[in-house]
Amino acid sequence: MDTIKSVKKYENFEKEVDPNLEKINGTKVVQYGFPGSGSTFVWQVLDFIFGDVRKTHNCPDFDERTMVVATVRDFRDVLCTYLGRADLPPTQASIEFIAKYHAVDARSFTEINKVAEDWSGRPNILWLRYEDFFNQFDFLFAEIEKFFGIEISLEKRDAIKKLYSRETNLERMESANALCKQDGASGWLDKDWRAYVVDGINGNHITSTGEPGKWKTHIPSELHEYVNEILREPLQKFGYK
């Protein structure tokens, strides 16, 4: 695929985009996202526009020269993404395991709550809901233009739509997946799984069509009340019903 820009081990990619890796003269653009919230896609778009955009799942340190673009997504859909990445069935046992392993009792919720608290009311953070920008490039462009006070040319818009469409990112995922499997490991939760990324996309990045609300059909209806209860606090805090 002639659109690939970089192939790296995940740990090397993570270091390169770490907001705290080095100081940047002038304005620093940081993409923060809860894992599974479309954050890599938003980072790709921002990095194409500005270059040297940092990316993190941790709360960025506040600085008046730092501009943060944060993503959030219905946590029930995120749960389905994690089940897909771990190749687990949508059972109560699997849901409980994932929720404790990678959500409720883990760092991810601590960090998004910290972002909401530390950056609340700041003019230099833009919150984007996955449900609003999913398959909506023009919505994303408009929000970025308004937040940064810039104009994205038609040429850049067309290039971004071509380079970072879901279909193109699926090709990246397939390329990354082939590299991930070369060590013989079996997946996301396998301690021997060596992750590679292609332009930020890893081998388990895209687990479905990405349609908002997938949890309603992916998770059995008899477990809906259970899922709503275990995720009640973040759902309410970030305005999901």
RAVENUR-V699167 format. One line per field, one symbol per residue. psi: psi as a letter, one per 40 degrees, with the letter a starting at -180 (. if undefined). burial: # if it has 16 or more other ideal C-beta (glycine too) atoms within 10 Angstrom, else .. A space follows every 10 residues. Layout:
BEGIN
psi: ???
burial: ???
END
This chain:
BEGIN
psi: heehdihiid ddddddehde diihhahhhh hhhhheeedd dddddddddd ifhihieihi hhhdehhhhi iiiheddddd dddddefiig iddddddddd decdeadddd ddddddddeh eiefhhhhhd ddehfgdddd dddddddefi hhiddddddd dddfiddddd dddddddddd edeeieadeh eehhhiihfe hiefdheaee hiedddddhi deeddddddd eddddddefh .
burial: .......#.# ..##..#.#. .......### ########## #########. ..######## .....##### ########## ######.#.# ...##.###. .###...##. ##..##..#. ...####### #.##.....# #.##..##.. .#....#..# ..##...##. .##.###.## .......##. ..######## #######..# ...##..##. ......#..# #..##..#.# .
END
